Amino acid sequence: MAAEVLSRAGVAVDVFDAMPSAGRKFLLAGKGGLNLTHSEPLAPFTGRFRQGDGVGAADAVASWLRDFGPEAVRGWAAGLGVQTFVGSSGRVFPTEMKAAPLLRAWLLRLRQPDAPGAAPVRFHMRHRWAGWAADTSDSIAAGACPASAGGVFCFETPAGAVAVRPRAAVLALGGGSWPRLGSDGAWAPWLAQAGAEVAPLVPANCGFDVGWSAHLAERFAGVPLKNVVLSFVDGQGRRFERRGECVLTATGMEGSLVYAASSLLRDEIAAHGHATLHLNLQPDRTRAQVLAAVAHPRGSRSLSSHLKSRLGLQAVHLALLHECIDSEALRDPLRLAAALQTLPVTLRAPRPVAQAISSGGGVRFASLTDDLQLRGMPGVFCAGEMLDWEAPTGGYLLTACLASGVRAAQGVLRHLRGGEQAGGPSMPPGHAGGL
């Protein structure tokens, strides 16, 4: 997105990508249906974002979204010939539900722009950034690039090391999730060395480990819990409560309902070593109705058969009850009824960041100007998930990433114009800057 804004302004842009083809994480995001954005009004939309250090980040993300928000995303897609629709949950998808057609159209327009005066974007694949090289030549002999703050950008390629000296650069290196697609967080120490404050990368929108018994792990891994309410109150009194669906795994729990609460759960575990959430397995019944059903005489029937008959419980619910409460509670109608609507599940650890949908942490906003330029490195801008913000799934992540690209590109344009006004070196004809 940064490349598109710069290209349309007539700036020649070079995109260096470590992967063999562009947009691999974009394609992964659309594997089950590309959730581009969300249809809710801008005010609640901007309220979905969370920051690690809380210093200026809320206002920063909101300001990006005022420039390029959910409606702008839909308009951008329409401009590429891809129409969108609003699903029942309010999420916005392409009509074909796929990411590939949108990405193909986008890459074609970047390479062959249709706007008057726009400059083609040049892509350099299999170019993995390896830090800054102290050497100031335009190229470096084949071999490992020396990583040091300052100097030129050094890339490792199949043909050897390559160095580039752009007028300005946008770093959009991702966080730490899905490292096989390129976002492995290797950049963090280089930026810290250059003087940026970088918060450790942590899992966001992630699953958690519980430590189930072998019986539950073997028999119920992959089984969904539908129509349940997850509630949680952390040590600071912050409360989360939502109805939805989650999935049991061999080690614990994951799924949209768990992801929505993941930042609070993760931080609670970091502070106290564990986090206990509660599940309401009977959200459509009152407490009195559940107690009456549990206390109803069951005769010769087993407890499992009784609960299935009276409350519609399935085997997975019964397994959870045996897992999370003691045998005495199972025999006590009052305690059992309470557990069915406030079942305690203690989480021990978040899944590793490499397995998370997204990551938190990254470059802190205190190290950035409003244009997302690194304060200690004029001409170097940062965008996307490598910044210290996080959001739930539902189109929020992708929209804010695109919006941050727009903001960074606008900053590059201001930086280049400022350089010209200040008597900086003139830009070569047809190559006004580099990315």
N, C-alpha and C positions, 0 to 999 in steps of 0.2 A: 504493500500500500504506500509506503514511503517512496518507493521507486516510481509509482504511478503519479503521485503528486509532483515530484521533481521532473519527470519526463514531460508532463503537460506544461510545465513552466519553461520548457526548452533546455533543461539541464541534461547533459549526457550522463547516464547512470550505468555503472557496472555492478552487477549483483554477483557476489562470490558465495557459493553454496558448497558445503562439505559433501552433500549427497550426490548421487549420479543423476537425479532428476529433481525438479523444483516442486515444492509444495507437498512433500510427503506427509507431514503432520496434518496438513489441511485435508488431505485425502483420508487419513485415518479418522479425523474428526467426523467425516461424513460416511464412515463405514456402515453405520446403522441408520443413516438418514441425517443429512447435514443440517444441524440446528444453527442457522446463521445468527439469529438474534431473538429478541422477545418483544411482544406487542404491548407490554404494559407502558403506561405513561412514563415520561422521562424522570420525574421526581422519585417514584418508587424504584425505577430502574437503577438510578445512580446510588440509591441506598443499599443496593445488594453487595457493594464492594467493601472489602475489608483490607486493612493495612497492618503490616507487621509492627512498625514503630509508631504509627499514628501521626508522624510529623509531616503535615502538608499533603499527605497522600490522598485523603478523601476529596479535598478540594481539587487536587490535580486531576484525578480520574474524572470527576464531574465536569471539569472544564474541557477535557478532551471530548467527552460525550455531548457537550453542548455544541461543539464544532462539527462532530461527526457521530451521530447517535443512531438508534435503531431504524428510524425512517430513512436516514442517509444510507444505511447498509442495504435496505431494500431497494432504494433508488439506484444504488451502484450496481446491484445484481441485475436489475431491469435493464440498465444500460449495456450490460453484457448479453442481453437476450434471454435472461433467466428470470422467469416470473416466480413469485413466492406466494405462500398462503399461510394463514394462521391456524395452527392446530388447536385441538380442544383444550390443551393446557396453556394456551397463549404463546407457545413457542412458534417461531417462524422458520419455515422450511422452503427450499426450492420445490416447485411443483413435481419435478422428477425425483425429489428426495436425494439426489446424488451430488457428490462434490466434483466428480471428474468433468462433466460438461462445463461447469462454471470455471474450473481451473484452466481448462483448455482455452476457453474464450478469453480469459484474463491474460494468460501468457501470450496468446497471439496478439492481443491489443498492445501489450507492453513491447513486444518485439517489432510490431508493425503498427504504430499509433495512428489513429484516424483523426486526431485533433490537429488543427492547423498550428504549425510551429512546434509541435511536440517532437522530442528526440527519442529515437529508439533506445530501448533498454538492452544492454548486452549481458548475457548470463555466462558465468564461468563455473561449471560444475566440477565436482571432485576437487575443490579448492578449500581445504580445511585451514581456518585461521589458527596460527600457532603462536600468537603474541606479537609484540612489537620487536623489530630488529634494530639493533644499534647502528647497523650499516645504513648509509644514506643513498646508496646507489639505486638505480631503477630496478635492478635485478640482482639476485644473489646466486652464486654458483650452487649447483645441486647439492643437497645435503640438508641436515637439520637446521631449522631457523633458530638463532639465539633469541630467547624470549627476554625482553627487557622493556621497561616503560619508556615511551618516547620513540623517536626514529620512525621507521616505516612499518606498514602492515606486512607481515610475513605469512605466506600461505604454503602449506605442504600439498603438493600435487603429484600425480603419477609420474610426471616428467621431472620432478625435483622441486626445490624451493623457489618461490617467486615472491618478490617484494613489490609493493605498490605504494605510491605516495599520492593519495587523493587530496583535493582541496577541502573536502569534508567527508565524514564517514558516519553512517548509521549502523550501530551494532544492534542486531535483532537476533540474539543467540539462544533464545529460549531459556527455560528454567532447567529442572533436572528430571522431568518426567519423560518417559519414552526415549531413553538415550540412544537406542538403536536407530532412531530417526534423526539423530544429530544433536539434540539438546541434552548434553551431558554435564553441563556446569563447569567444564574445564576452564572457562574464561574467568571464573570468580577470583582466583589468586592474582591474575594479571591486572584486573581492574583495581583490586585492593592495593597492589604494588604501585599502581599509578595514582593512588591517593583517594580512591572512591571508598565510601562506606558500603560494605556488602554484607547483608544479613545472611546467615546460613540458609541454604535451600532446604525446605522441609516439604513433606507430602501434603497435598491439598486435594479435596474431592477424592478421598482414599478410603480403603477398607481398613479393618482393624482386627487384631488378633485377640481371641478370647482364651483359647486353650481348652477346646471341647474334649470330652471323653472320646475314646476310639470309636465307641458305638455311634455317637452322633456324627462324628467326622466322616465315618465310612458310609453311613446310611442316608445322611441328609445334606451332604455338601452339594450345593447347586440348587437346593429346593427354595423357592421363594416364600416369603411371608407376605401375603397380600392383605390389604385393608387393615393395617395396624397403625397405631399412633405411637411415635417415638417422642419421649420427653426427656429433658436433661436440664439440670441446673448446675452450673459450675461453681467453683469456690468463691467467685466474686459476685454470685447472685444472678448472673446472666442466665436467662431461661430460653430454651428452645422447645417447641412443641409443634409437631406436624404429622398429618396422616399421609400414608403412602405405602410404598412397597420396598422391601429389602430382601437380600438373599443370604442364606447361610453358606459359608465356605468351609473348607476342611480345617481352617485355622480360626475362623471367626465370622465376621459379617461384612457385607458390602452392599452396594446398590444405591439408588438415588436418594432414598430417605436417610441413609447413613452418610452419604456424601454431603448432604445439605447441612448436617450438624458437625462435619468432620473437623473444621477449624477449632471449634470450641472443645471438642473431645480431645483433639491432638494437644492443645495447649494445657488442658487439665491433666493429661497423662504426663506431659513434660514437667508440670509443677508438682504433682503428687504421686506419680508412679502408676496411676490407674485412673479410670473414669467409669462411673456406674450410671448407665442410662436405664430407663424404664420403658417397657413395651406394654401397650394396652392391646391385648389380643381380642377384646370384645368391645370395640368402640361404639357399636350401635345399640348397646344395652346399658341400662342404668345399673348402678351398683346393687340396687335392691333386686333387679331382675336376675343378675348373675348369681347372687347369693341364693335366691329362691331355687334356681335351676340346680346349683351345686348341692343344696341341702335336701332336695327332693329325694325321697326314698328310692334306692336303686335295686333293692332286693338282691337277687343272686348275680346281677350283672357286675362285670369288672368296672373299675373306675374309668378306664379308657372308653368302654362301651357307653357308660353312663354320660360322660362328658360329650362324647360324639353325638349321642342321641338328643341330649337336652340343649347343647350349645353349638353343635356343628364343628367341634374341634377335630382337627386332622392329626395324623400320626406325628407330623413335625411339631405341632403345638404341644403335644403330650411329651415328646422327647425334650423340648425346651423346659417344660415344667420340671421334669425329673432332673434336668441338668442344673437348674437355677435355684430351686428351693429344696429344703430337706424333706425327709419322709414324713416327719411329724406334720409339717404344713400341708402335705398332700392329704393327710387324714383328717385335717381340721377344716370344716366347711368355711368358716370365717376367713382363715388365712389363705385357703385355696382360692376363694372368690376374690380376695384382695390381690393375690398374685396374678390372676387372669387379667387384671386391668392395670396392675403396676408391677410387672415382672422385672426384677432387677437383673441386668446383664452387665457384668464387669469386664471392661476392655483393658487389655494389658499393654498393647503397643499398636501404633499405626503401622500399616504395611510400608515397605521401603518406598522412598520417593520415586525410584525407577518404575514402580508399579502403579503409581498414582495417575489420575487423569490429568492433574496439573500440579504445580508446585507453588509454595509460598516462599518468601524470602527473596533476596536479590539486591540489586542496587537501591540503596535508600534514597528517598526523595531529597534529603538534606544535601546530597552530593550532586543534585541536578538543578539546573535553572528551570523556569517555567517552560522553556522550549525543549526540555529534556537533554540539554547539553551538559556534559560533565564539567563541573566547575573547575576542576583541576586540569582539564584537557580541552581547551578551546578547539572547536571544529569536530569534536567527537560526540555523537549523540547516541542515546540508548532508547530502545522501544520494546514493547511486548512483554512477554512473561518473565524476562530477565529483571524487570523492575519489581520492587517490593510491594506488590498488591496481590490480592486474590479475590475470587468471586465464585459463586456456585455455578453448576452447570445450568443450561437453559438458554444459551445464546449470549450470556453476559461476558464470558471469557473471550470469545471470538470478536465480539463487537468492540470491546475495550482494546484488544490487541490491534485491530484495524485502526481504531481512533488514535492510538498512540503513534502508529506509523504516520498518520496524517499530521499530528502535532510535531513529530520529529522532523518531518520533511519541511514543514513551514518554518521551523527553526533553522534548518540548513539554508533555506532561501534567504532568511534574514541575515544569517552569518555571512553568506557569500556577498550579499549586497553591501553589508557593512565593511567587508574587506575591500571592496572596490572603492567605497567612499573614503576609506582611510588610506588609500594609496597602496593597497596590497597588489601582489602580482596579478597581471591581467590573465584572464582565462583563455586558453587556446581556442581558436575558432572551432566551433562544433563540439567542444568538450568543456562545458562550463563548470563541471565538477564531477566528483566521483563518489560512488557509494560503496 
